Amino acid sequence: MKRNIYSVIYWISGLLIALGAFGHGIGGARNVRMAFAASNLDPRVASIIWVVWYWVSGTMLLFGALALWAWFAGRRGSREWSVVPIVIGVFYMITGAVTTAVERDAFWLLFLVEGTLLFGSTLGLKRTA
């Protein structure tokens, strides 16, 4: 029973991380477009910002996909399957905690929560294996 609960939490966190790419790439891009329109930013700088912006979206999608891939690898018997979701979870937890503290914006707690859920459910799945 615990293993099923950990699996559900793991899948929810992995999917949320992956789906965050679309919120970032579509929803967040509107705000950036408006900021660019209101500024006289050099077009070359704006172009680089767009490259990085969508690279981050792709990274979020990749992190979510890797977490889900790792879950299947664990089901197939891989002994090292947990390394990827633990690294992603820790990265998200650090990003969420530090950015929340620096920016004083509760939005970044989402990263902390997603990372904690992925990290915690990974450890739970390893213990119940």
Buried (B, 14 or more C-beta within 10 A) or exposed (E): EEEEEBBEBBBBBBBBBBEBBEBBBEEBBEEEEEEBEEEEEEEEEBEEBBEEBBEBBEEBBBBBBBBBBBBEBBEEEEEEBBEBBBBBBBBBBEBBBEBBEEEEEEEBBBBBBBBBBBBBBBBBBEEEE
